Amino acid sequence: MSLLFSMWTVLVAVVFLGIVLWVFLGNKEEFDEAAQIPFEETDEPLIEADSKEKSHG
């Protein structure tokens, strides 16, 4: 039974490491692009004046 648990632990560890490598090595360009989203400027206001007035009235 302990052999089964050991094999399961090794399998889960290999799958976990595979996912980590796939995410960080395979999608680096997408992560770099997504990391710049907070710094992009938009012309749209974050809160519209009309909706602000309605929520207080």
C-alpha positions in Angstrom: 0.0 0.0 0.0 2.9 2.4 0.7 4.2 1.8 -2.8 0.9 3.0 -4.2 1.0 6.1 -2.1 4.7 6.7 -3.1 3.8 6.3 -6.8 0.8 8.7 -6.4 3.0 11.3 -4.7 5.6 11.1 -7.5 2.9 11.3 -10.2 1.3 14.4 -8.6 4.6 16.1 -8.2 5.5 15.5 -11.8 2.2 16.8 -13.0 2.5 19.8 -10.8 6.0 20.6 -12.1 4.8 20.1 -15.6 2.0 22.6 -15.2 4.3 25.1 -13.6 6.8 24.9 -16.4 4.1 25.0 -19.0 2.6 28.2 -17.5 5.8 30.1 -16.8 7.8 29.0 -19.9 5.1 28.6 -22.5 3.1 31.8 -21.8 5.8 34.3 -20.9 4.7 36.7 -23.7 1.1 36.6 -22.6 2.1 37.2 -19.0 4.3 40.2 -19.9 1.4 41.7 -22.0 -1.1 41.1 -19.2 1.3 42.7 -16.6 1.2 46.0 -18.6 -2.6 46.3 -18.5 -2.7 48.4 -15.3 -0.4 50.9 -16.8 -2.4 51.5 -20.0 -4.2 54.7 -20.2 -7.8 54.9 -21.4 -10.0 57.8 -22.3 -13.0 56.4 -20.6 -13.8 57.5 -17.0 -13.8 54.8 -14.4 -17.0 56.0 -12.8 -19.7 57.8 -14.8 -21.1 61.0 -13.2 -24.8 59.9 -13.7 -24.4 56.6 -11.9 -22.6 58.3 -9.0 -25.5 60.7 -8.6 -28.1 57.9 -8.7 -26.4 55.9 -6.0 -26.5 58.8 -3.5 -30.0 59.9 -4.2 
